[in-house]
Amino acid sequence: MKRAALPISTFSLMFVLSAATAQNSSSAGGGAQNAINGINSYPGPEFVRYEPEREALDRRIDLFLNDWQGSMPRHEHGSLVLRDILTRGDNFAPSEKGAVLHYGNFLAYGRLSPWNSTLPSRLERQQEVFYILGGQGEITAGSDTAALRKDIAVFMPANLEFVMRSTSAEPLVMYVINEPTPADFHPKTKMAVKDESAGHQRTPAGGDPYVVPGASGHWGHIVRELFSPADGLATEQSVITVTLNPLTMGEPHPHRPGQEEIWAAIDGDSLAFLGTEIRIQRPGMAYMLPPDATTIHSNVNASDRPAKFLYFAKFPDGDNWRHGAPAATR
């Protein structure tokens, strides 16, 4: 079924946001009687602005958003079944749906059947992050073993042998992020395991009056840090979770060339605002914004429950992307 689009301009969206702000700060009795002062009517059509024509990229935005359920299964590490969501391709003009990654190798949905285990495996010239979405299990790498359950994240460095097991009657399901390693890269010798609920929560960098109380920035983003280059990432520079509380949204903004930023839904349905289009994003779906410095994006939680995302990114050279918390392994 084709998802509905909302062909409004960025100007129109910002006008609505500005009107809402003005409504809270202006009295209904002063000035012209229009929506800005709290009355649901406009004195004329000049209050609404539309772009003279739609950008061609806006009509192709669905190529940058994908769902694992539309992908064919493949196997990795023996019995781990992967369904690709985003794969290698072109940041600006993907040849097929989801083929948008320039720096990362892939983002996939993984499933390990109940009571099953992978073969002993080593990652060569690549590394992986496993973010557990459901089920129970354990993972052993070298002399370390860690329990797996929802919201546990594991960073597996290159060249380290590991085995993953499902230890319940439910399948062990996860997101899998795969990154390449440069030829001169020296990987870590131990895996890193993080409990997302205990991850360091960022605080706002400045005095932005629009940041929701308790959020980390970009208006409503609540950010918990998982992995950074300090933990051993070779290509990606940040793996975090971002939560939006009910009836909050992220600040609409574009990305510059060189920024590869992925948003994969973990919990809750939300609205993905991409360019002039709106799409419903459900768990199992992910997108990347075209980094053309023009197309804007935002995530909007219009529901009564929190919405949480797995986020990973490679930033343009010179950006301040470093995590503030030291790495922790176990």
Secondary structure, DSSP 8 states (H G I E B T S, - for coil): ---------HHHHHHHHHHHHHHHHS-TTSSS-SGGGT-S--SSGGG----SS--GGGGGGGGGEEEGGGS-EEEETTTEEEEEEEEES-SSS-SSTTEEESSS-EEEEEEE-TT-B---B--SSEEEEEEEEES-EEEEETTEEEEE-TTEEEEE-TT--EEEEE-SSS-EEEEEEEEE--TT----SS-EEEEGGGS-B---SS--TTS-TT--BTBTBEEEEEE-GGGT-SS--EEEEEEE-TTEEB--EE--TT-EEEEEEEES-EEEEETTEEEEE-TTEEEE---SSS-EEEEEE-SSS-EEEEEEEE--TT-----SS-----
